[in-house]
Amino acid sequence: MKAFRTEDVFPLSLDETWGLLHAHVDEDRLRTIHPRIISGHSIREGESIEFRGLSFPREKVAERVIRIGGRPTKSTWTYHIEPPDRYAYEVVFPNGSLLRVDNTYSSTMGATLVKTNGAVSLKNVPSFLAVSVCLRRSLLQVEVTTAIPSTALGIGLEGP
C-alpha cells in the first residue's frame, strides 16, 4: 500500500459540499456524477444520521461495476460517513487492488477545505504510478463535478 495526502479547497460551501456528497449515496444520482460507474446496488446500510435535512447512512456497503480502461470491473465500496466532518470509503477489486480515502471537511471563506488521507495498492502497477493515477483522476473528477449544473445532478445547490 502506498499512502498519500492532499489538501485542497473545494469551491462549494460546506453545506453545498455535503449536498453533493449526499447525491453520492444514491446509486442513480451517483452514475450521473461519475459516468464510469455502470451499475451498482447497496448491500447494507447502517443507521442514519441527519445533516441539514439530508439523511446519510453512517455506514454503507455497495457493489458496483465500473469502467476501467474501457472494460467493466466489479468492485465493493465500503463507506463511513459522519457529516459534516468526515466521508471515508474503501474500494476493493477482485484482483486484490485497493483504494482507501478518508476525507475531512471544514468551512473556509465560503468554500470547503478538504483534507484527504489515503492509500492505494493497484496490482501490477508500481506504487508511485498508482498514487499518481488516483490523484490525477480525483482532481479531474472535482473539476468535472463542479462544472456540472447542480440541477442536472438533482441536488438543488442553488443558493441565495
N, C-alpha and C positions, 0 to 999 in steps of 0.2 A: 504494500500500500504506500502510495506517495501522498503526503499531506500537502495541503495548500491553504492559503489565507488570502482573503481580499477584503477591501473596504471601499465602498463607493456610495455616492448619493443618488438615490432613485428619484426621478423628477416628479413624484406624486407626493401628496401629503401622507401622513401615517394612516389616516382613515381611508384614503383612496387606495393606498397600497394594500391594506387589508381587504378592501373590496375586491381588488384584483386577485389576491390570494384566495379569497372565498370562491371565486369562479374556478379555481384550480381543484376544488373538492367535488365539483360536479363534472362527471365524465363527458357529457355532451359539450359543455362550455370549454372544458379543457382541450378538446380536439380543435375548437375554434382558435384558441390561443396558441396551441402547439400542433400544427398540422402533421408533424411527423408521427404523432400518436394516431394509429389506425383504428384501434378499438380498445375497450377496456371495461372492466366492471369491478365494483367494490366487493371484496370478500368479507371484510369485517370492519366495523366502525365501533369505536369506544364511546364513552359518554360524551355528551355535547357540552360545549361552553359557548356562551353568548358574548358577542362583542359588537357594539354599535348596531344592535338589532339583527345581526347575522349569526347564524348557528354554525359552529365548527366542530367536527369530531376531534377530541383530544388525540385520538389515535385512529389510524386508518390503514388498512392493507388493501391494495388493489393489484389485479393482474392486468397487464396491458401488452398490446402488440405495438411496437414502434418500428418505424422505418429507419434503418441504419445502412448507409451505403446502398440505398435502393432496394434493400431486402427486408422483409418483415422479420422481427425478432421478438420473442416473448420476454417479458420482464415482470418482476414483482417489486412493487413500491410499498414501502412502509413509512408512514408519516407520524410525526409527533408535533402537535400544534398547540401553542399557548399564546393566543392573541392578548395583547398587542406586541408581545416581546419576541416570540420565537416561532419559527416554522422550519422544521428539520425533516429530511427524508433520506431514505436509503433505497437504491435501485440495484437489484441483483439480476444477473442474466444467467441463462442455463449453462454457459461455458465457464462460470465462476467469476466473470468480471463483476466489479462492484463500484458503485459511486455513493459516497456519503456526503451530504450537505447539511450544515447546521447554520441557519441564518438567524441573526438577531437584528431587531429593528428599533430605531429611536427617531423621534422627530427632530429635524434641524432646519430652521429657517424656511418653513413651509414645504419642505421636502422630507425624504426619509433616508436616514443613514442606515445602510445595510452592511453588517459585518458578517463575513462568511468564513467558517472553518470547515474544511472538507478533506476528503481523502478519496483517491481513485486507484483502482487496480484493473487495468484492461489487459486481458490475456493476449499474449503475442504482440504487445505494444510496449516499447520502452517507457518507464515511468515518467521521464521528463516530457515525452511527447504526449502521453495520456493526460497529464495535467494541462499542457498547452491546449490540447483539443477541447477539453472540458471547459476551461476558462474562456476560450475564444467563442465557443458556441453559447455559453451562458451570457456573455456580454452582448453578443449579436442578438440573442433572443430578447434581452431587455430593450435593445433599440427597436426591434420589430414590434414587440408588445406595446411599447409606448407610442408607436406610430399608428396602431390600430385604433380607430374610434371606439370609445367605451360603449357606445350604443350597439356596435357590431358584436361586442362581447356580451351584451345584455347585463352589464354590471352597474349602470347608472352612476358614473363617476362625475357627471356634470355638477359643478358647484356654483355658488353664487357669483 
